[in-house]
Amino acid sequence: MTTAAPISAAPDMAVSVLRMGGALMLVMALFLGGVWFFKNWRRLGLQRGAAPKLSVLEVKSLGQRQAIYVVGYQQQRMLVAASPSGIALLSHLPEAGDEEKTAAVTRLSFADAFQQVLARKQT
């Protein structure tokens, strides 16, 4: 009769180990899912507020700690330079809706564009 007790305890021990391992896997899955959700919550579209008005459209690095940015605010676009001494507005760019106007200018041949520039300089 003493041999019956250890035999019945072994399955209980295996079930306990499986339960503990399953609980550990569940906690790890919840933790990793929470980390992934925290990193990707913006991509999921849970932030249903208005679209951001200010955005960096393009960046070009000019060396160490110096860069040029194309910044958009609503329909406006600006060329901004950043350096260790500060940030400076270089110029205002055509509005985002004016792309058809700028595309018409770029469709000109080189000769036509050159003639236009010469005509402006002569006047």
N, C-alpha and C positions, 0 to 999 in steps of 0.2 A: 503494500500500500504506500510505502514511501516513494516508490518510483512513479506513481500516478500524479503526484503533486508537481514535480518538475516538468513533466510532459505537458500538463495543462497550462503551466506558467509560460512556456516557450511561445505558444501562439499569442498569448496576451502581450508578451514583450514585443513580438514582431508587429502586432497591430499598433502598439504605442509608438514604436519607431516610425512606422508608416504614417501615422497621424501627425507626429511631430515633423517629419520631413515634408508632408503635404502642407502643413501650416506654415513652415518656413518658406516653401515655394510660393505660397499665396502672398505672404508678406513681401517677399522679394519682387514678385510680379506687380503688386500694388505700388511699391516704391519706384520701380523702373518705369511703370506707366505714369506715375505722377511726375517724374523727372522729364519724361518725353513730352507730356502735356504742358508742363511749365515752359519748356523750350519752344514749343510749336503752337501755343494757343493763339497767336495772331494769325497764323496761316489757316487755322481752322475756321476763322470768321466769327468767333464768338464776340468780338468787339464790334457791335452793330452800330456804333456811333457814326458821325459824319466822317467822310474821307479826310485825311489830313490835308490842310491847305498848304503847308510848307514842306517841300521835299528837295532832296539833292538829286538832280537828274543825271549829272555826269561829273566825274572827277578825273583830273590829270595831274599826276605828281610831277613836280619840277625838280626834285632833289630832296635832300634831307629837310623835313619839316616845312616844305614849301609846296603849295599845290594851287591849282585853279579849279574852281567849282562852277557848274551851271546850276543855279538854284531857282526853283519854281515856287511862286506863291500865287495861288489861284490861277489866273490866266497870264500873269507876268513871268518873265524869265530874266535873270540877271547873271552876269559874269562876275565872279567874286574871287579875289586872290587872298590866300591865307599864308602867313609867314610868322616866324617867331615874334616879329615886332607888332603884329596885329592882323586885322582883316580889312580889306579895302574893296570897294565897289569899283570894278573896272568899266563896265558899261551895261546898259539895258539892252537886252536882246529882243527881237520881234516876239510878239505874243504867241502863245501856243496855237491860236486859231489862225495865225497869219502864215501857216506853212504853205498854202497854195500860192501866196504871193512870192515867197522865197523860192519855191519850186519853179515858178515861171522865170525867175532871174537865172537860176542854174540851168535852165533848158537852152539858154542862149549859147551860140557857138563862141569860141574864143575870140574870133575876129569881130563879131558883133559886140561882145562885151568890151573889147579893147577900144572899139570905135566910140562906144558910149562914154567910157572913161575919158578919152581924149576930148570928146565934145564938151564934157563937164569942165575940164581943165581950161579949155579955150574961152569959155564964157565967164 
